Amino acid sequence: MSIFNFFGRSKAFEAKLEQSQPRLYRLAYAWCRNAAVADDVVQDTLAKALIQSGQLRDMDALHGWLLSIMANCLKDHYRRQRNMEDIDDLSDDLLSGDPNPEDCYEQNQVIQRVRLAVGHLPLGQRQVVTLVDLEECSYAEVAIILDIPIGTVMSRLSRARIALRDLLLEYIKSPEIASAPRMLRVK
């Protein structure tokens, strides 16, 4: 290959690259849905294509070759943008998938306090809050189950949630509150 053929191919190659730029941009934008990222990816693609032009053997395969370069450029862009965590900064608790004894104890304490707070509610409120929040019944279903109007269900639920909030805040301040009748767990 003479030096003149090399330069002739280079001009033709550059012209085809220039013609393919709008098509590459449309595809890059369709892939990432961000104009700035699409511009960067197309620019990286064209720069790599110019640098690696010797690898292209058949000019008819130019479009497919450019698309594979662009796909790799997009992957590289997303790889660079990914947030990395330093593994040394992570605590051992986060690395193990199993709950530790402290977490289990705290969870059991919360469950016990909620049960105790629910036990302090009047029967009507306790029934409504357990049916709606624990059993995930709709207001209409609760009204039918308890044979009360839907408005009564909503007002009892509202008062029950306010009372639970207040009782749980009291437990946070002083966890040693007189015990209430325990709520039995029915399966």
C-alpha positions as CSV (number, residue, x, y, z in Angstrom):
1,M,0.0,0.0,0.0
2,S,1.5,3.3,-1.0
3,I,1.4,6.3,1.2
4,F,-1.0,8.0,-1.3
5,N,-3.6,5.2,-0.9
6,F,-3.3,5.5,2.9
7,F,-4.0,9.2,2.8
8,G,-6.8,8.7,0.3
9,R,-8.4,6.1,2.5
10,S,-8.0,8.4,5.5
11,K,-9.9,11.3,3.7
12,A,-12.7,8.9,2.6
13,F,-12.8,7.4,6.1
14,E,-13.0,10.8,7.8
15,A,-15.8,11.8,5.4
16,K,-17.8,8.6,6.2
17,L,-17.3,9.3,9.9
18,E,-18.6,12.8,9.5
19,Q,-21.7,11.5,7.7
20,S,-22.4,9.0,10.4
21,Q,-22.2,11.4,13.3
22,P,-26.0,12.5,13.3
23,R,-27.0,8.8,13.1
24,L,-24.7,7.9,15.9
25,Y,-26.0,10.8,18.0
26,R,-29.7,9.7,17.5
27,L,-28.9,6.2,18.6
28,A,-26.7,7.3,21.6
29,Y,-29.5,9.7,22.7
30,A,-32.0,6.8,22.4
31,W,-29.8,4.7,24.5
32,C,-29.1,7.1,27.3
33,R,-31.8,9.8,27.1
34,N,-29.4,12.5,28.0
35,A,-28.2,15.0,25.3
36,A,-24.9,15.8,27.1
37,V,-24.0,12.1,27.6
38,A,-25.0,11.3,24.0
39,D,-22.6,14.1,22.8
40,D,-19.8,12.8,24.9
41,V,-20.3,9.2,23.8
42,V,-20.4,10.1,20.1
43,Q,-17.3,12.2,20.5
44,D,-15.5,9.3,22.3
45,T,-16.7,6.9,19.6
46,L,-15.4,9.1,16.8
47,A,-12.1,9.7,18.5
48,K,-11.6,6.0,19.1
49,A,-12.6,5.2,15.5
50,L,-10.0,7.7,14.2
51,I,-7.3,6.2,16.4
52,Q,-8.2,2.6,15.6
53,S,-9.0,3.1,11.9
54,G,-6.4,0.5,10.9
55,Q,-8.5,-2.2,12.5
56,L,-11.4,-1.7,10.0
57,R,-10.8,-4.0,7.1
58,D,-14.0,-3.5,5.2
59,M,-15.5,0.0,4.7
60,D,-18.9,-1.6,4.2
61,A,-18.8,-2.7,7.8
62,L,-18.1,0.8,9.1
63,H,-21.6,1.3,10.7
64,G,-21.6,-1.9,12.7
65,W,-18.0,-1.3,13.8
66,L,-18.9,2.2,15.0
67,L,-21.9,0.9,16.8
68,S,-19.8,-1.6,18.7
69,I,-17.3,1.1,19.6
70,M,-20.2,3.3,20.8
71,A,-21.7,0.6,22.9
72,N,-18.3,0.1,24.6
73,C,-18.0,3.9,25.1
74,L,-21.4,4.1,26.7
75,K,-20.5,1.2,29.1
76,D,-17.3,3.0,30.0
77,H,-19.1,6.2,30.6
78,Y,-21.6,4.5,33.0
79,R,-18.7,2.6,34.7
80,R,-16.9,5.9,35.4
81,Q,-20.1,7.5,36.8
82,R,-20.8,4.7,39.2
83,N,-20.5,5.5,42.8
84,M,-18.0,3.3,44.5
85,E,-17.9,2.4,48.2
86,D,-14.6,1.7,50.0
87,I,-15.0,-1.7,51.5
88,D,-12.8,-0.8,54.4
89,D,-15.3,1.9,55.4
90,L,-18.2,-0.6,55.7
91,S,-18.9,-1.9,59.1
92,D,-19.0,-5.7,59.7
93,D,-22.7,-5.4,60.4
94,L,-23.4,-4.3,56.9
95,L,-21.3,-7.1,55.4
96,S,-23.1,-9.9,57.1
97,G,-26.6,-10.6,55.9
98,D,-27.6,-12.2,59.2
99,P,-29.2,-10.0,61.9
100,N,-27.0,-9.7,64.9
101,P,-28.3,-10.4,68.5
102,E,-28.5,-6.7,69.3
103,D,-30.8,-6.1,66.3
104,C,-33.0,-9.0,67.2
105,Y,-33.3,-7.8,70.8
106,E,-34.2,-4.2,69.7
107,Q,-36.8,-5.6,67.3
108,N,-38.3,-7.7,70.0
109,Q,-38.4,-4.7,72.3
110,V,-40.2,-2.6,69.7
111,I,-42.7,-5.4,69.1
112,Q,-43.3,-5.8,72.8
113,R,-43.9,-2.1,73.2
114,V,-46.3,-1.9,70.3
115,R,-48.3,-4.9,71.7
116,L,-48.3,-3.3,75.1
117,A,-49.5,0.0,73.6
118,V,-52.2,-1.7,71.6
119,G,-53.3,-3.5,74.8
120,H,-53.9,-0.1,76.5
121,L,-56.4,1.0,73.8
122,P,-60.1,0.7,74.4
123,L,-61.7,-2.4,72.8
124,G,-63.3,-0.6,69.9
125,Q,-60.1,1.2,68.9
126,R,-58.1,-2.0,69.4
127,Q,-60.4,-3.9,67.1
128,V,-60.3,-1.3,64.4
129,V,-56.5,-0.7,64.5
130,T,-55.7,-4.5,64.4
131,L,-58.2,-5.1,61.6
132,V,-57.0,-2.2,59.4
133,D,-53.3,-2.1,60.2
134,L,-52.5,-5.7,60.9
135,E,-55.0,-7.7,58.9
136,E,-55.1,-5.0,56.1
137,C,-58.9,-5.0,55.9
138,S,-60.5,-2.1,54.1
139,Y,-62.7,0.3,56.0
140,A,-65.8,-1.1,54.4
141,E,-64.8,-4.6,55.5
142,V,-64.1,-3.5,59.1
143,A,-67.5,-1.7,59.1
144,I,-69.2,-5.0,58.1
145,I,-67.2,-7.1,60.5
146,L,-67.9,-4.9,63.5
147,D,-71.3,-3.8,62.3
148,I,-70.6,-0.1,62.7
149,P,-70.7,2.8,60.2
150,I,-67.6,3.5,58.1
151,G,-67.3,7.0,59.7
152,T,-67.0,5.3,63.1
153,V,-64.3,3.0,61.7
154,M,-62.4,6.1,60.5
155,S,-62.8,8.1,63.7
156,R,-61.8,5.1,65.9
157,L,-58.8,4.4,63.7
158,S,-57.7,8.0,63.9
159,R,-58.1,8.1,67.7
160,A,-56.3,4.8,68.0
161,R,-53.3,5.9,66.0
162,I,-53.0,9.1,68.0
163,A,-53.2,7.2,71.2
164,L,-50.6,4.6,70.0
165,R,-48.3,7.4,69.0
166,D,-48.6,9.0,72.4
167,L,-48.1,5.7,74.2
168,L,-45.1,4.8,72.2
169,L,-43.6,8.2,72.8
170,E,-44.1,7.6,76.5
171,Y,-42.3,4.3,76.2
172,I,-39.4,6.0,74.7
173,K,-39.2,8.4,77.6
174,S,-39.8,5.8,80.3
175,P,-39.8,2.2,79.2
176,E,-41.1,0.9,82.6
177,I,-44.8,1.6,82.3
178,A,-47.3,-0.6,84.2
179,S,-48.0,-3.6,82.2
180,A,-51.3,-3.9,80.3
181,P,-53.2,-7.0,79.5
182,R,-51.3,-8.9,76.9
183,M,-52.7,-9.3,73.5
184,L,-52.9,-12.9,72.5
185,R,-51.5,-13.8,69.1
186,V,-54.0,-15.9,67.2
187,K,-52.9,-17.9,64.2
